[in-house]
Amino acid sequence: MTTATREETLGFQTEVKQLLNLMINSLYSNREIFLRELISNAADACDKLRYQALDNDALYEGDSELRVEIEHDAEAGTVTLRDNGIGMNRDEVIENLGTIARSGTAEFLKQLSGEQQKDARLIGQFGVGFYSSFIVADEVTVRTRKAGTDKSEGVEWQSKGEGEFTVADVERDLHGTEITLHLKEDAKEFADDFRLQSLVRKYSDHIEVPVRMPKVETAKDEDGNAIEGSETTTWETVNEATALWVRPKSEISDEEYKAFYKHVAHDFSDPLVWSHNKVEGKLEYVSLLYVPGRAPFDLYERDGARGVKLYVQRVFIMDDAEQFLPLYLRFIKGVLDTRELSLNVSRELLQQDPKVEKIKSALTKRALDMLKKLAKDPEGYQTFWNTFGSVLKEGPAEDYANRDKIASLLRFSSTHTDSTTQDQSLAQYVERMKEGQQKIYYIVADGFNATKNSPHLEIFRKKGIEVLLMHDRIDEWLMSHLTEFEGKSFVDVAKGDLDLGDVEDEEEKQAQEDTAKAKEGLVKRVKEALGDEVQEVKVTHRLTDSPACVVLPEHEMGFQMRRIMEAAGQKMPEVKPILELNPEHALVARLESVEGEGFADLARILLDQAILAEGGHLDDPAAYVKRLNALLTA
């Protein structure tokens, strides 16, 4: 055995320590996934070598038959997995095996509860790759050498998963990586030929790189007895070793599609739905797209991994080719294999290739059609919406061409159900519209209760007109880009003049005009008392229970969006609200009878209450409390 040199002991990154501690001490319910993770990493290493060798085939070092090999030793209690892929140098070993170089790690660790069963399931969902070795092994040894480097530049990495690892230089004839697992006592079942083969077929059958295992054959005499000393060992390919996406759909089972998703997405759970499509003609490509059942931890991170695995004529090019799907579909996983792009594509070249835009347009439509199909299953679609709905809401702003398709996939809370669950579609809203109703009404506020209990809804509830309750942070941004659906325009009930169209009869409209004329004197007095604190004061018919409400001009940015922008450090121009008074309310009747300083105080109380009811903030809360106390004790 080659002597190790330049040996050093290093500590794991804090997050890795926590993760290893959980794995080693948790009762892991599905520990066999360690083999899937290791084979998946090995296959990726082979793909990367194949891609780099396009420019420099000397990297193969005379061995271009890429493969993954698995051996076991039942007596020693070890399982060894090796590949002849790209391999790693010393720095890469320390970086890749000593840290979790993956965005979302901190968020992942925050979710850990300390409850063994729950955490164990979460670990599996995170897709921990190499670290899953410690689920079954109490010691792991990795030997590796980067393709194209000298034999003396091999590296050996060892750890018992107890907070530190050692790294040493070794001589290594073969490029690629070899991982030896020293199995725990309760994991010796994996040092078995049949067990390993069945796991390869279960989890890794779809991988294009052949996964081989040794097969011992013994010659037999004429009577069928084994001839001692005649044993010969051959390597047998255990998996299908055919790229799943190039096989006909009719030959692929649902279980194979699900297993392939877990390989591509490094996910533990099944996908919700998938779409496998082959295109021939001007553009030639095969796509296999999946909608995951759960969100990755880096879904909202700017640098999070997104995009499909890109192959050109079955040669792997890159892992996260984000150019082929818009940002609002960043949760879609899968594979794109095309004949249209040159084999030496890079991210820069992709951005300049007009074919990329055509493929992107086609894949976007395919993904939206897949979601439309999923929407026929209300339960499955609700699972999707609860997970990715706020991401899909980015769509109308980003993708004008598909705005109508995206709109049909959106779901909202509504006064029809008064439930916080967003499960009402725009098509359902239009179906339920009252006779004479021409518009789709909605309200935006900071939370569900603020929308549901808003004074602006009072007249709508009285007349039985449905209003969409929008309480996601992105909703106002969404509605600034979604202007109509099926010919019906959207109206924010908290902006501009209220027009219920033909839902109100002429008699009602005339009564409102008469009331407005009768209260002109009160309106003028309130405007004079409030001065430049308000833009305008008027009598309203939108309130039934509240004395007053504040309204913004029709095309002004809403209160919720203003607060978000201000929280982000954006200085916003001051906008004065319109104060609307309910002439039927006792407080307004009382206001009309008050004279002098008390009138101004009560007018300000009504304004401040209206701002608070909308979810706004007062410039001088103490003054409001003082006025209110004076009113209560008068």
C-alpha positions as CSV (number, residue, x, y, z in Angstrom):
1,M,0.0,0.0,0.0
2,T,1.3,3.5,-0.9
3,T,2.5,5.6,2.0
4,A,0.4,8.6,2.8
5,T,2.2,12.0,2.9
6,R,1.3,15.5,3.9
7,E,-1.4,14.3,6.2
8,E,-3.4,16.9,8.1
9,T,-6.5,16.7,10.3
10,L,-9.2,19.3,9.7
11,G,-12.6,20.1,11.4
12,F,-15.9,19.9,9.6
13,Q,-17.9,23.0,8.9
14,T,-20.4,23.6,11.8
15,E,-23.4,22.7,9.6
16,V,-21.8,19.4,8.6
17,K,-21.2,18.5,12.2
18,Q,-24.8,19.1,13.0
19,L,-25.9,17.0,10.0
20,L,-23.5,14.1,10.7
21,N,-24.6,14.1,14.3
22,L,-28.2,13.8,13.3
23,M,-27.5,11.1,10.8
24,I,-25.3,9.0,13.1
25,N,-27.8,9.2,16.0
26,S,-31.1,9.3,14.2
27,L,-33.1,6.2,13.5
28,Y,-33.2,6.5,9.8
29,S,-36.2,4.8,8.3
30,N,-35.0,4.6,4.7
31,R,-31.2,4.2,5.1
32,E,-30.8,2.3,1.8
33,I,-30.9,5.6,-0.1
34,F,-27.2,6.0,0.7
35,L,-26.4,3.8,-2.4
36,R,-28.6,5.9,-4.7
37,E,-26.9,9.1,-3.5
38,L,-23.4,7.7,-4.0
39,I,-24.1,6.2,-7.5
40,S,-25.8,9.5,-8.5
41,N,-22.6,11.4,-7.5
42,A,-20.4,8.9,-9.3
43,A,-22.6,9.1,-12.5
44,D,-22.3,13.0,-12.4
45,A,-18.5,12.7,-12.1
46,C,-18.5,10.5,-15.2
47,D,-20.7,12.9,-17.1
48,K,-18.4,15.8,-16.2
49,L,-15.3,13.9,-17.5
50,R,-17.1,13.1,-20.7
51,Y,-17.9,16.8,-21.2
52,Q,-14.4,18.0,-20.4
53,A,-12.9,15.3,-22.6
54,L,-14.7,16.8,-25.6
55,D,-11.9,19.4,-25.7
56,N,-9.1,17.1,-24.3
57,D,-9.6,13.4,-24.7
58,A,-6.2,12.8,-23.0
59,L,-8.2,13.2,-19.7
60,Y,-9.5,9.7,-20.3
61,E,-5.9,8.4,-19.8
62,G,-6.6,5.6,-22.2
63,D,-9.8,4.4,-20.4
64,S,-12.8,6.0,-22.1
65,E,-15.3,3.4,-21.0
66,L,-16.9,5.3,-18.2
67,R,-18.4,3.2,-15.4
68,V,-19.4,2.8,-11.8
69,E,-18.2,-0.3,-9.9
70,I,-19.5,-1.7,-6.6
71,E,-17.8,-4.4,-4.6
72,H,-18.4,-5.8,-1.1
73,D,-16.5,-7.8,1.5
74,A,-18.9,-9.6,3.9
75,E,-16.1,-10.7,6.2
76,A,-14.6,-7.2,6.6
77,G,-18.0,-5.6,6.5
78,T,-17.2,-3.1,3.8
79,V,-18.8,-1.8,0.6
80,T,-16.6,-0.1,-2.0
81,L,-18.0,2.1,-4.8
82,R,-15.6,3.5,-7.5
83,D,-15.9,5.5,-10.7
84,N,-13.5,6.5,-13.4
85,G,-15.0,10.0,-13.7
86,I,-13.4,13.4,-13.2
87,G,-12.0,12.9,-9.7
88,M,-10.9,15.6,-7.3
89,N,-7.7,17.3,-6.3
90,R,-6.7,18.0,-2.6
91,D,-8.5,21.4,-2.5
92,E,-11.6,20.1,-4.0
93,V,-11.7,17.2,-1.5
94,I,-11.5,19.6,1.4
95,E,-14.1,21.8,-0.1
96,N,-16.6,19.2,-1.2
97,L,-16.2,16.8,1.7
98,G,-15.7,19.2,4.5
99,T,-18.4,21.7,3.8
100,I,-21.9,21.7,2.5
101,A,-21.3,24.0,-0.4
102,R,-25.0,24.4,-1.1
103,S,-27.3,27.4,-0.7
104,G,-30.2,26.9,1.7
105,T,-28.2,24.9,4.2
106,A,-28.8,27.3,7.1
107,E,-32.5,27.3,6.3
108,F,-32.5,23.5,6.3
109,L,-30.8,23.4,9.7
110,K,-33.4,25.8,11.1
111,Q,-36.1,23.3,10.3
112,L,-34.5,20.5,12.4
113,S,-36.6,19.9,15.5
114,G,-34.5,17.5,17.5
115,E,-37.2,14.9,17.1
116,Q,-35.4,11.9,15.7
117,Q,-38.0,10.5,13.3
118,K,-39.0,13.9,11.9
119,D,-35.4,15.0,11.4
120,A,-34.4,11.8,9.8
121,R,-37.1,12.2,7.2
122,L,-36.0,15.8,6.6
123,I,-32.4,14.7,6.1
124,G,-33.5,12.3,3.3
125,Q,-35.5,15.1,1.7
126,F,-32.6,17.5,1.7
127,G,-30.6,15.2,-0.6
128,V,-27.4,15.1,1.3
129,G,-25.4,13.1,-1.2
130,F,-22.0,12.0,0.1
131,Y,-22.9,12.5,3.7
132,S,-25.6,9.8,3.5
133,S,-22.7,7.3,3.8
134,F,-22.6,7.9,7.5
135,I,-26.2,6.6,7.8
136,V,-24.8,3.0,7.3
137,A,-21.0,3.5,8.0
138,D,-19.1,4.3,11.1
139,E,-15.9,5.1,9.0
140,V,-15.6,6.3,5.4
141,T,-12.4,6.3,3.3
142,V,-12.2,8.2,0.0
143,R,-9.4,7.8,-2.5
144,T,-9.4,10.0,-5.5
145,R,-7.3,11.6,-8.3
146,K,-8.3,14.3,-10.7
147,A,-8.2,13.2,-14.4
148,G,-5.2,14.6,-16.2
149,T,-3.0,15.0,-13.1
150,D,0.1,13.0,-12.1
151,K,-0.2,9.7,-10.3
152,S,1.5,11.3,-7.3
153,E,-1.4,13.8,-6.9
154,G,-3.9,11.3,-5.5
155,V,-5.7,12.2,-2.2
156,E,-7.0,10.1,0.6
157,W,-9.8,11.4,2.9
158,Q,-10.9,9.6,6.0
159,S,-13.5,10.3,8.7
160,K,-15.5,8.6,11.4
161,G,-18.1,11.4,11.2
162,E,-17.2,12.7,14.6
163,G,-16.4,16.3,13.8
164,E,-13.1,16.0,12.0
165,F,-11.4,14.3,9.0
166,T,-7.9,13.6,7.8
167,V,-6.6,14.4,4.3
168,A,-3.3,13.0,2.9
169,D,-1.5,12.8,-0.4
170,V,-1.2,9.3,-1.9
171,E,-0.1,7.8,-5.1
172,R,-3.0,6.6,-7.2
173,D,-2.7,4.9,-10.6
174,L,-6.4,5.4,-11.6
175,H,-8.2,8.7,-12.0
176,G,-11.7,9.0,-10.5
177,T,-13.0,8.3,-7.0
178,E,-13.2,5.3,-4.8
179,I,-15.3,5.3,-1.6
180,T,-15.0,2.5,1.0
181,L,-17.7,2.3,3.7
182,H,-16.9,0.4,6.9
183,L,-20.4,-0.7,7.8
184,K,-22.0,-0.3,11.2
185,E,-22.9,-3.6,13.0
186,D,-26.6,-3.0,12.2
187,A,-25.9,-2.3,8.6
188,K,-23.9,-5.4,7.6
189,E,-26.9,-6.5,5.5
190,F,-25.6,-4.2,2.8
191,A,-22.4,-6.3,2.4
192,D,-24.5,-8.7,0.3
193,D,-24.4,-9.3,-3.4
194,F,-28.2,-9.7,-3.9
195,R,-29.1,-6.8,-1.6
196,L,-26.8,-4.4,-3.5
197,Q,-28.0,-5.6,-6.9
198,S,-31.6,-5.1,-5.9
199,L,-30.9,-1.6,-4.7
200,V,-29.1,-0.6,-7.9
201,R,-32.1,-1.8,-9.9
202,K,-34.5,-0.1,-7.6
203,Y,-32.9,3.3,-7.5
204,S,-30.3,3.6,-10.3
205,D,-31.6,1.5,-13.2
206,H,-32.2,4.6,-15.3
207,I,-28.6,6.0,-15.1
208,E,-26.9,6.0,-18.4
209,V,-23.5,5.1,-16.9
210,P,-23.2,1.3,-16.5
211,V,-23.1,0.2,-12.8
212,R,-21.1,-3.0,-12.6
213,M,-20.6,-5.6,-10.0
214,P,-18.3,-8.6,-9.9
215,K,-19.7,-12.0,-10.8
216,V,-17.8,-15.1,-9.9
217,E,-18.3,-18.1,-12.2
218,T,-17.0,-21.6,-11.5
219,A,-16.4,-24.3,-14.1
220,K,-18.3,-27.5,-13.6
221,D,-17.4,-31.1,-14.4
222,E,-19.6,-33.6,-16.4
223,D,-21.6,-34.4,-13.3
224,G,-22.4,-30.7,-12.7
225,N,-20.0,-30.4,-9.7
226,A,-17.9,-27.2,-9.3
227,I,-14.3,-27.7,-10.1
228,E,-12.2,-26.3,-7.3
229,G,-9.8,-23.5,-8.2
230,S,-11.6,-22.7,-11.5
231,E,-13.3,-19.5,-10.2
232,T,-13.2,-16.6,-12.6
233,T,-14.5,-13.1,-11.9
234,T,-16.2,-11.1,-14.6
235,W,-17.9,-7.6,-14.3
236,E,-21.6,-7.7,-14.9
237,T,-23.7,-4.5,-15.7
238,V,-26.5,-4.5,-13.1
239,N,-28.6,-1.5,-14.3
240,E,-30.3,-0.8,-17.6
241,A,-27.6,1.8,-18.5
242,T,-29.8,3.5,-21.1
243,A,-30.7,7.2,-20.7
244,L,-34.3,7.0,-19.6
245,W,-35.5,10.0,-21.5
246,V,-34.5,8.5,-24.9
247,R,-36.6,5.4,-24.3
248,P,-40.2,5.3,-25.7
249,K,-42.8,6.5,-23.1
250,S,-44.8,3.3,-23.5
251,E,-41.8,1.3,-22.2
252,I,-41.3,3.4,-19.0
253,S,-43.2,2.7,-15.9
254,D,-44.4,5.3,-13.4
255,E,-42.0,3.9,-10.8
256,E,-39.1,4.4,-13.3
257,Y,-40.1,8.0,-13.9
258,K,-40.3,8.6,-10.1
259,A,-36.9,7.0,-9.5
260,F,-35.4,9.1,-12.2
261,Y,-36.8,12.3,-10.7
262,K,-35.2,11.5,-7.4
263,H,-31.9,11.1,-9.2
264,V,-32.2,14.4,-11.1
265,A,-33.6,16.5,-8.3
266,H,-31.7,14.8,-5.4
267,D,-35.1,14.6,-3.7
268,F,-36.6,12.0,-1.4
269,S,-40.3,12.5,-2.2
270,D,-42.2,11.7,-5.4
271,P,-43.0,14.3,-8.0
272,L,-46.5,15.6,-8.4
273,V,-46.6,15.3,-12.2
274,W,-44.3,15.0,-15.1
275,S,-44.2,15.5,-18.9
276,H,-42.1,13.5,-21.3
277,N,-41.9,14.9,-24.8
278,K,-40.0,14.3,-28.0
279,V,-39.9,17.0,-30.7
280,E,-38.8,16.5,-34.3
281,G,-38.6,18.8,-37.2
282,K,-37.0,22.3,-37.3
283,L,-36.0,21.8,-33.6
284,E,-35.0,18.4,-32.4
285,Y,-35.0,17.7,-28.7
286,V,-36.3,15.5,-25.9
287,S,-37.5,17.0,-22.6
288,L,-38.6,15.3,-19.4
289,L,-40.0,17.9,-16.9
290,Y,-41.2,17.3,-13.4
291,V,-43.2,19.3,-10.8
292,P,-41.7,18.5,-7.4
293,G,-43.9,17.7,-4.4
294,R,-42.0,20.0,-2.1
295,A,-40.0,23.2,-2.3
296,P,-36.2,23.3,-2.1
297,F,-34.8,25.4,0.7
298,D,-33.2,27.8,-1.8
299,L,-36.4,28.5,-3.8
300,Y,-36.3,32.3,-2.9
301,E,-32.5,32.7,-2.9
302,R,-31.0,34.7,-5.7
303,D,-28.1,32.2,-6.2
304,G,-30.2,29.1,-5.6
305,A,-29.8,26.1,-8.0
306,R,-32.4,26.2,-10.8
307,G,-32.9,24.9,-14.3
308,V,-32.8,21.6,-16.1
309,K,-29.9,19.2,-16.7
310,L,-28.7,19.9,-20.2
311,Y,-27.4,17.2,-22.6
312,V,-26.4,17.6,-26.2
313,Q,-26.9,14.3,-28.1
314,R,-26.8,12.5,-24.7
315,V,-23.5,14.2,-23.7
316,F,-23.9,15.9,-20.3
317,I,-23.2,19.7,-20.6
318,M,-24.4,21.4,-17.4
319,D,-26.4,20.7,-14.3
320,D,-28.5,23.9,-13.9
321,A,-29.2,25.3,-17.3
322,E,-31.5,28.1,-16.3
323,Q,-31.8,29.6,-19.8
324,F,-34.5,27.2,-20.9
325,L,-37.2,28.1,-18.4
326,P,-38.4,31.5,-17.1
327,L,-37.7,32.4,-13.5
328,Y,-41.3,32.0,-12.3
329,L,-41.0,28.3,-13.3
330,R,-37.7,27.8,-11.4
331,F,-39.2,25.0,-9.3
332,I,-39.4,22.7,-12.5
333,K,-36.8,20.0,-12.6
334,G,-35.8,17.6,-15.4
335,V,-33.7,17.0,-18.4
336,L,-33.3,18.6,-21.8
337,D,-31.4,16.6,-24.5
338,T,-31.0,18.5,-27.8
339,R,-29.3,18.0,-31.2
340,E,-29.5,21.7,-31.9
341,L,-26.7,23.2,-29.8
342,S,-22.9,22.8,-30.4
343,L,-21.2,20.4,-28.0
344,N,-18.9,23.0,-26.5
345,V,-21.8,25.2,-25.3
346,S,-21.2,27.5,-22.4
347,R,-23.5,29.8,-20.5
348,E,-22.3,32.7,-22.7
349,L,-22.9,30.9,-25.9
350,L,-26.4,29.8,-24.7
351,Q,-27.4,33.4,-24.2
352,Q,-26.5,34.2,-27.8
353,D,-28.1,31.2,-29.5
354,P,-31.6,32.1,-31.0
355,K,-32.5,28.4,-30.8
356,V,-32.4,28.6,-27.0
357,E,-35.2,31.1,-27.0
358,K,-37.3,28.8,-29.2
359,I,-36.7,25.9,-26.9
360,K,-37.4,28.0,-23.9
361,S,-40.8,29.1,-25.3
362,A,-41.7,25.5,-26.1
363,L,-40.7,24.2,-22.7
364,T,-42.6,27.0,-20.9
365,K,-45.8,26.1,-22.7
366,R,-45.1,22.4,-21.9
367,A,-44.7,23.2,-18.2
368,L,-47.8,25.3,-18.1
369,D,-49.8,22.6,-19.9
370,M,-48.5,20.1,-17.3
371,L,-49.8,22.4,-14.5
372,K,-53.1,22.7,-16.3
373,K,-53.3,18.9,-16.4
374,L,-52.5,18.8,-12.6
375,A,-55.2,21.4,-11.9
376,K,-57.8,18.7,-12.9
377,D,-56.9,17.0,-9.6
378,P,-58.0,19.6,-7.0
379,E,-56.1,17.8,-4.1
380,G,-52.8,17.4,-6.0
381,Y,-53.0,21.0,-7.4
382,Q,-53.7,22.4,-3.9
383,T,-50.5,20.7,-2.7
384,F,-48.7,22.3,-5.6
385,W,-50.3,25.8,-5.0
386,N,-49.5,25.7,-1.3
387,T,-45.9,25.1,-2.1
388,F,-45.2,27.1,-5.3
389,G,-48.2,29.4,-5.7
390,S,-46.4,32.6,-4.7
391,V,-43.6,31.8,-7.2
392,L,-46.2,31.3,-10.1
393,K,-47.6,34.7,-9.2
394,E,-44.4,36.2,-10.6
395,G,-45.5,34.9,-14.0
396,P,-47.7,37.7,-15.5
397,A,-45.0,40.3,-14.9
398,E,-42.3,38.2,-16.4
399,D,-44.1,36.4,-19.3
400,Y,-46.6,38.6,-21.0
401,A,-47.2,36.1,-23.9
402,N,-48.5,33.4,-21.5
403,R,-50.3,35.8,-19.2
404,D,-53.7,34.3,-19.8
405,K,-52.5,30.7,-19.3
406,I,-50.9,31.7,-16.0
407,A,-54.0,33.6,-14.9
408,S,-56.1,30.5,-15.3
409,L,-53.7,28.6,-13.0
410,L,-53.8,31.2,-10.2
411,R,-55.6,30.6,-6.9
412,F,-56.9,33.0,-4.3
413,S,-58.8,33.3,-1.1
414,S,-62.2,34.9,-1.5
415,T,-65.3,36.1,0.4
416,H,-67.0,33.1,-1.2
417,T,-65.3,30.8,1.4
418,D,-63.7,33.3,3.8
419,S,-61.0,30.8,4.2
420,T,-57.2,31.5,4.4
421,T,-56.7,28.6,1.9
422,Q,-56.1,30.0,-1.6
423,D,-58.2,27.6,-3.6
424,Q,-60.5,29.7,-5.7
425,S,-59.7,30.1,-9.4
426,L,-60.6,33.2,-11.6
427,A,-62.8,31.0,-13.8
428,Q,-64.8,29.9,-10.7
429,Y,-65.1,33.6,-9.7
430,V,-66.4,34.6,-13.2
431,E,-68.9,31.7,-13.1
432,R,-70.3,33.0,-9.8
433,M,-70.5,36.7,-10.8
434,K,-73.9,38.3,-10.1
435,E,-76.2,39.4,-12.9
436,G,-75.1,42.8,-14.1
437,Q,-71.6,42.5,-12.6
438,Q,-68.9,43.4,-15.2
439,K,-65.8,43.5,-13.0
440,I,-63.7,41.2,-10.9
441,Y,-63.3,42.9,-7.5
442,Y,-60.3,42.3,-5.2
443,I,-58.6,43.8,-2.1
444,V,-54.9,43.7,-1.1
445,A,-53.7,43.9,2.5
446,D,-50.9,42.7,4.7
447,G,-52.6,39.6,6.1
448,F,-55.6,37.4,5.7
449,N,-57.5,38.9,8.7
450,A,-56.8,42.5,7.4
451,T,-58.3,41.6,4.0
452,K,-61.3,39.6,5.4
453,N,-62.3,42.3,7.9
454,S,-61.6,45.4,5.8
455,P,-64.3,48.1,5.9
456,H,-64.1,48.2,2.1
457,L,-65.9,44.9,1.9
458,E,-69.0,46.0,3.8
459,I,-71.2,47.0,0.8
460,F,-70.0,43.9,-1.2
461,R,-71.0,41.5,1.6
462,K,-74.3,43.3,1.9
463,K,-75.1,42.8,-1.8
464,G,-73.5,39.3,-2.0
465,I,-70.8,40.3,-4.5
466,E,-67.7,38.2,-4.2
467,V,-64.3,39.8,-3.6
468,L,-60.9,38.2,-3.9
469,L,-58.9,38.5,-0.7
470,M,-55.2,39.0,-1.6
471,H,-52.8,38.8,1.3
472,D,-49.4,37.6,-0.2
473,R,-46.6,40.1,-0.3
474,I,-46.4,39.7,-4.1
475,D,-50.2,40.2,-4.8
476,E,-50.1,44.0,-5.5
477,W,-47.2,43.5,-7.9
478,L,-49.1,40.7,-9.5
479,M,-52.3,42.8,-10.0
480,S,-50.3,45.7,-11.5
481,H,-49.5,43.3,-14.4
482,L,-52.8,41.4,-14.5
483,T,-55.4,43.7,-15.9
484,E,-58.2,41.4,-17.1
485,F,-59.5,37.8,-17.3
486,E,-61.9,36.5,-19.9
487,G,-62.8,40.1,-20.8
488,K,-63.5,41.2,-17.2
489,S,-61.3,43.9,-15.8
490,F,-59.9,43.8,-12.3
491,V,-60.9,46.5,-9.8
492,D,-59.2,47.2,-6.4
493,V,-62.1,48.0,-4.0
494,A,-59.7,50.2,-1.9
495,K,-58.9,52.6,-4.8
496,G,-60.8,55.2,-6.8
497,D,-64.6,55.7,-6.9
498,L,-66.7,52.6,-6.3
499,D,-68.8,51.6,-9.2
500,L,-70.9,48.5,-8.9
501,G,-72.3,48.8,-12.4
502,D,-75.7,47.3,-13.1
503,V,-75.7,45.5,-9.7
504,E,-77.1,48.8,-8.3
505,D,-80.5,50.1,-9.7
506,E,-81.2,53.7,-10.7
507,E,-83.2,54.3,-7.5
508,E,-80.1,53.4,-5.3
509,K,-77.8,55.6,-7.4
510,Q,-80.3,58.6,-7.1
511,A,-80.5,58.1,-3.3
512,Q,-76.7,58.2,-3.1
513,E,-76.5,61.4,-5.1
514,D,-79.2,63.0,-2.9
515,T,-77.3,62.0,0.3
516,A,-74.0,63.4,-1.1
517,K,-75.8,66.8,-1.7
518,A,-77.3,66.8,1.7
519,K,-73.9,66.3,3.4
520,E,-72.0,68.8,1.3
521,G,-71.7,71.1,4.3
522,L,-70.3,68.4,6.6
523,V,-67.8,67.3,3.9
524,K,-66.6,70.9,3.6
525,R,-66.1,71.3,7.3
526,V,-64.2,68.0,7.7
527,K,-61.9,69.0,4.8
528,E,-61.2,72.4,6.4
529,A,-60.5,70.7,9.8
530,L,-58.1,68.1,8.3
531,G,-56.4,70.5,5.9
532,D,-53.6,68.9,3.8
533,E,-53.7,65.6,5.8
534,V,-56.2,64.3,3.2
535,Q,-56.5,64.8,-0.5
536,E,-60.2,64.9,-0.5
537,V,-63.3,64.2,1.7
538,K,-66.5,62.7,0.4
539,V,-69.6,60.8,1.4
540,T,-69.4,57.1,0.6
541,H,-71.9,54.3,0.1
542,R,-69.3,51.5,0.3
543,L,-69.6,51.3,4.2
544,T,-72.4,49.8,6.2
545,D,-70.9,49.3,9.7
546,S,-67.8,51.5,9.8
547,P,-67.9,55.3,10.2
548,A,-65.1,56.0,7.7
549,C,-62.4,54.5,5.4
550,V,-59.4,55.8,3.5
551,V,-59.1,55.3,-0.3
552,L,-56.3,55.9,-2.7
553,P,-56.6,57.4,-6.2
554,E,-57.2,54.7,-8.8
555,H,-53.7,54.5,-10.3
556,E,-51.7,55.1,-7.1
557,M,-49.4,52.4,-5.6
558,G,-51.3,50.6,-2.8
559,F,-50.5,50.9,0.9
560,Q,-49.1,47.3,1.1
561,M,-46.6,47.9,-1.8
562,R,-45.6,51.2,-0.4
563,R,-44.7,49.6,2.9
564,I,-42.7,46.9,1.2
565,M,-40.8,49.4,-0.8
566,E,-40.1,51.6,2.2
567,A,-38.9,48.5,4.2
568,A,-36.5,47.8,1.4
569,G,-35.0,51.3,1.8
570,Q,-36.8,52.9,-1.2
571,K,-37.9,56.5,-0.5
572,M,-41.5,56.9,-1.6
573,P,-43.3,60.2,-2.5
574,E,-46.0,61.2,0.0
575,V,-49.5,60.4,-1.1
576,K,-52.5,61.8,0.8
577,P,-55.5,59.5,1.2
578,I,-59.1,60.3,0.3
579,L,-61.3,60.1,3.4
580,E,-64.8,58.7,2.8
581,L,-67.5,59.1,5.5
582,N,-70.5,56.8,6.1
583,P,-73.5,59.2,6.4
584,E,-75.6,56.5,8.2
585,H,-73.2,55.9,11.0
586,A,-73.9,57.3,14.5
587,L,-70.3,58.7,14.9
588,V,-70.7,60.7,11.7
589,A,-74.1,62.0,12.9
590,R,-72.4,63.0,16.1
591,L,-69.6,64.7,14.3
592,E,-72.2,66.8,12.4
593,S,-73.6,68.2,15.7
594,V,-70.2,69.0,17.2
595,E,-68.8,72.6,17.1
596,G,-65.4,74.2,17.7
597,E,-62.2,72.3,18.6
598,G,-64.1,69.1,19.4
599,F,-65.1,68.8,15.7
600,A,-61.5,68.8,14.5
601,D,-60.5,66.2,17.1
602,L,-63.4,63.9,16.2
603,A,-62.6,64.3,12.5
604,R,-59.0,63.4,13.2
605,I,-60.1,60.3,15.2
606,L,-62.2,59.1,12.3
607,L,-59.2,59.6,9.9
608,D,-56.8,57.8,12.2
609,Q,-59.2,54.9,12.8
610,A,-59.7,54.5,9.1
611,I,-55.9,54.4,8.5
612,L,-55.5,51.8,11.3
613,A,-58.4,49.7,9.9
614,E,-56.6,49.6,6.6
615,G,-53.4,48.3,8.4
616,G,-51.5,51.6,8.2
617,H,-49.3,53.4,10.7
618,L,-50.0,56.7,12.4
619,D,-47.4,59.4,12.4
620,D,-48.4,60.4,16.0
621,P,-50.1,57.5,17.8
622,A,-49.9,59.3,21.2
623,A,-52.0,62.2,19.8
624,Y,-54.6,59.8,18.6
625,V,-54.8,58.1,22.0
626,K,-55.1,61.5,23.7
627,R,-58.0,62.6,21.5
628,L,-59.7,59.2,21.9
629,N,-59.4,59.4,25.7
630,A,-60.9,62.9,25.6
631,L,-63.8,61.7,23.6
632,L,-64.5,58.7,25.9
633,T,-64.4,60.8,29.0
634,A,-66.4,63.7,27.6
